[in-house]
Amino acid sequence: MGQCGITSSKTVLVFLNLIFWAAAGILCYVGAYVFITYDDYDHFFEDVYTLIPAVIIIAVGALLFIIGLIGCCATVRESYCGLTTFVIILLLVFLTEVAVVVLGYIYRAKVENEVNSSIKKVYDEYNGTNSNAQSRAIDYVQRQLQCCGIHNYSDWQYTHWYEESKNNSVPISCCKTNTGSCTGSLTHPEDLYQEGCEALVVKKLKEIMMYVIWTALTFAAIQMLGMLCACVVLCRRSRDPAYELLITGGTYA
């Protein structure tokens, strides 16, 4: 019965190590996705530390490649030293992922204040040229999120760009995609996106942070199972002389 249990634990552990390799790729992908997406919205928040969870999760993903290799070798060879190292590293990674979850919730709560305090400044710096970073960011967000202005399209009337252009219109990026003749004129508001960008940017950034949080929680749970299986193998080996003899090929005196 004990041998059956130890064999099952080893089988699960080998399978989990294969999952760790897959998880490493997924974690790196999620971290890179967060970086790329936040790069599109970085003008709307000033706290660079918001990206710390993404940095950590990429580092954890890279470490999981090494963990998977150590775990597979240690499990197949049933190395006490290797399995102990495996459990310790898994524990450290588990604690790191818990930290990612905590930081994720902290920065998720700060996103709204960050966007609220910076979005008006970004809109004020809009000049409609492709060489202007703020202009590119706003045009991208308005097209991507299908929004216009901070709270609605009328917010554009209070920007420097509107006052200087004096053509009673908003940027073309405010035009609905199914309206081919739209010029951004405020005389045809039905051609413009009705929803403001502020709430949608906050929603998007919070969604991204939730991806990080759920990814970290999922793989933290898998790592707990990996630590449990490794501990079963270690405990069985250290407490059962018969099992030790079986592994080493020895016999009782």
WOWO-V652582 format. One record per pair of residues at least 12 apart in sequence whose C-alpha atoms are under 8 Angstrom apart, sorted by the first residue. I is the first residue (numbers start at 1). J is the second residue. D is the distance in whole Angstrom. If there is no record, write none. Layout:
# WOWO-V652582
I&J&D, I&J&D
This chain:
# WOWO-V652582
3&243&8, 6&232&7, 6&233&6, 6&236&7, 9&229&5, 9&230&7, 9&232&7, 9&233&7, 10&75&6, 10&229&7, 10&230&8, 10&233&7, 12&229&7, 13&71&8, 13&72&8, 13&75&7, 13&226&6, 13&229&6, 13&230&7, 14&71&7, 14&72&6, 14&75&7, 14&76&8, 16&222&8, 16&226&6, 17&67&8, 17&68&5, 17&69&7, 17&71&6, 17&72&6, 17&226&8, 18&68&7, 20&64&6, 20&65&7, 20&67&8, 20&68&6, 21&64&6, 21&65&5, 21&68&6, 23&61&7, 23&64&7, 23&219&7, 24&60&7, 24&61&4, 24&62&6, 24&63&8, 24&64&5, 24&65&6, 25&61&7, 26&61&8, 27&57&6, 27&58&6, 27&60&7, 27&61&5, 27&215&7, 28&57&7, 28&58&5, 28&59&8, 28&61&5, 28&62&7, 29&58&8, 30&54&8, 30&57&8, 30&58&8, 30&211&8, 30&212&7, 31&54&5, 31&55&7, 31&57&6, 31&58&5, 31&212&8, 32&54&8, 32&58&7, 34&51&8, 34&54&6, 34&208&6, 34&209&8, 35&51&7, 35&54&7, 38&205&8, 40&137&7, 40&140&8, 40&141&8, 41&137&7, 41&141&8, 41&201&8, 43&118&8, 43&119&8, 43&122&7, 43&134&7, 43&137&7, 44&114&7, 44&115&5, 44&118&6, 44&119&5, 44&122&7, 45&111&7, 45&114&5, 45&115&5, 45&118&6, 45&119&8, 46&114&7, 46&118&7, 47&114&7, 50&107&6, 52&103&8, 53&100&5, 53&101&8, 53&103&6, 53&104&6, 53&212&7, 54&212&7, 56&96&8, 56&100&7, 57&97&7, 57&100&7, 57&212&8, 57&216&8, 60&93&7, 60&96&8, 60&97&8, 67&86&7, 67&89&7, 67&90&7, 70&82&7, 70&86&6, 71&83&7, 71&86&6, 74&86&8, 80&234&7, 83&230&6, 83&234&7, 84&234&8, 86&230&8, 87&227&5, 87&230&7, 87&231&8, 90&223&6, 90&226&8, 90&227&7, 91&223&8, 91&227&7, 94&220&5, 94&223&7, 94&224&7, 97&216&5, 97&217&7, 97&220&6, 98&216&7, 98&217&7, 98&220&7, 100&212&8, 100&213&7, 100&216&7, 101&212&8, 101&213&5, 101&214&8, 101&216&6, 101&217&7, 104&209&6, 104&210&7, 104&212&7, 104&213&6, 105&209&8, 105&213&8, 108&205&8, 108&206&6, 108&209&6, 108&210&8, 111&202&6, 111&205&7, 111&206&7, 112&202&6, 115&198&7, 115&201&8, 115&202&7, 116&198&7, 119&150&7, 119&198&7, 120&150&7, 122&134&6, 122&138&8, 123&138&7, 123&159&7, 124&159&5, 124&160&6, 124&161&7, 125&160&8, 125&161&8, 126&138&8, 126&160&8, 126&161&6, 127&161&6, 128&161&8, 128&171&7, 139&171&8, 139&173&5, 139&174&8, 140&173&8, 141&197&8, 141&201&8, 142&173&6, 142&174&6, 142&197&7, 143&173&6, 143&174&7, 145&197&7, 145&200&7, 145&201&8, 146&174&7, 146&176&7, 146&193&6, 146&195&8, 147&174&7, 147&193&5, 147&194&7, 147&195&5, 147&196&5, 147&197&5, 147&200&8, 148&173&8, 148&174&5, 148&192&7, 148&193&6, 148&194&7, 148&195&6, 148&196&5, 148&197&6, 149&195&8, 149&196&5, 149&197&6, 149&198&8, 150&196&5, 150&197&5, 150&198&5, 151&195&7, 151&196&4, 151&197&6, 151&198&6, 151&199&8, 152&194&6, 152&195&5, 152&196&4, 152&197&7, 153&170&7, 153&174&8, 153&192&7, 153&193&7, 153&194&6, 153&195&8, 153&196&7, 156&170&6, 167&185&8, 168&185&6, 168&186&6, 168&187&8, 169&183&8, 169&184&5, 169&185&4, 169&186&5, 170&184&5, 170&185&6, 170&186&7, 171&184&6, 172&184&5, 174&192&5, 174&193&6, 175&191&6, 175&192&5, 175&193&6, 176&191&6, 176&192&5, 176&193&6, 179&191&6
